[in-house]
Amino acid sequence: MEWPKGESYSRMKNQVERHNLHTICTSGKCPNIGECWNRGTATFMILGDICTRSCKFCGVKTGRPLPPDAQEPEHVAETIKTMGIDHAVITSVDRDDLDDGGASHWAQTIQTIKTKNPGITLEALIPDFDARAEHLRKVIEAGPEVISHNLETVERLTPQIRTKARYQRSLDVIRQIAESGIRAKSGIMVGLGEKEEEIYQTMDDLLKQGCEVFTIGQYLQPTPAHLEVKNFVEPEKFETFRKTGLKKGFVHVESHPLVRSSYHADKHVKN
């Protein structure tokens, strides 16, 4: 892990603060913030920094969000242009308070980024939108190169860890993404009490839906109020997960204790 400092890190931090933008790098307390920001890459979090759900693993604030900022798509696009970023990841909080879960805002953000940054590639790390096809279609038709939606954990633990989300619903989201022809991506955390065979079953479940990219990292407790870490998985086991995932059929597998869903995301675009 690289300590968050340096010229590129400072420049990115200044740009984000200047436009009052949010990143999952800071809101989610990502351990890779130093490495990624010093490379000039960041995962921008749109639709505010307050989530309508309160998942037990997540460090993002929960509560009643403010209305969407109509200028946000423009500000994100301009920041990306100023930073000279070739590949960007966009994510968001859950916005169950909005009629379409924020899908229209998502589409506008993607389209604005692409208009102002010709040749850029994008990954959209989306919420489940309740698996509503009409909402997902708005994001799909905006044309990101990769759409990611995380299962976060194995099926058995989902009710304990994710608020409102459902394992099968998330698989349905992955299926709809894959059927659109856009590369589908998902990921989980380990160290929450899952069994090894459940991890492999999760891989199989995702592959059946057309998922091509899989990430797996160690869960780290954001604050004492969040779920405790049940166990720390040995680094060697992550290499086993990586090799097994590739053997099963994933095109890319990112597996390491500090891997998060957008880590090395630029490598996950279709060639």
C-alpha positions, 0 to 999 in steps of 0.5 A: 500500500502506498502512503497518500502523498506526492504531487499527483495525489495533491493535484487530484485532491485539489481538483476533487475538493475544488468542484465539491466532488465525492470519491469512493476512495475517501468516503469508502476509506480505500486502502489503495488511495495513495497508489491510485491517486498518485497514478492519476486515477480515481473512482468518482462517486456521484449522487452525493455522499449519503446512501439510503442503505446502511450495509454493515460493511460499508464506510459511506454515510447513510441517511437522507440524501440531498437532491442530485446536483444538476452540475455534477456531470459537468464538474466530473467531466471537467475534472477528468479532462483536467487530470488527463485521465484515460480510464475513469470509474464512476460509482454512486451511493444507493438512491432509493429515494429517487424514482429511477434510483438515479439512473437518469443522472448516471446516464447524463454523467457518462454521456457528458464525460464521453463528450468532453473526453473523446477516447476515454474508457469508463467503468460504471460501478452501479447499485442494483436499481432493484434490477429494474430493466428500464433503469439499467437500460439507461446506464447501458445505453450511455455506453460505458465499456465496463459495468460492475455490480458487486455481490459483496459476499456469498449468498448465505451471508448476504442478508446479514451484510447487505441492506435491502439487496438480494443475492439473486437480484444482484445476479439478475443485474449481472445477467442483464449487463452481460446480455447487453454486450457490455463487459460485466464485472463483480466482486466480493470480500472475504473475512466475513465468515464465508466458507471456501466452497461458498467462494467457489460457488459464488464464482460459478454463479457469476459465470453462469450469468455472463460475468467476465471480471471478478475481484476479491479482497480482504474485508477491513472494518471501517469503524468499530460500529461496523461488522467485525472481521471474522478472519484474515485470509492468508495472502497465498490463499488469494493467489489460489482464488486468482488461479481458480477463477481464471481456470473456471473461466473469468477473463480477469481476476484481481485477488489480493488482501487489499484489492477493491473493486476498482483496483487496476480497473483500466485492465478490465476493458475489452481488448 
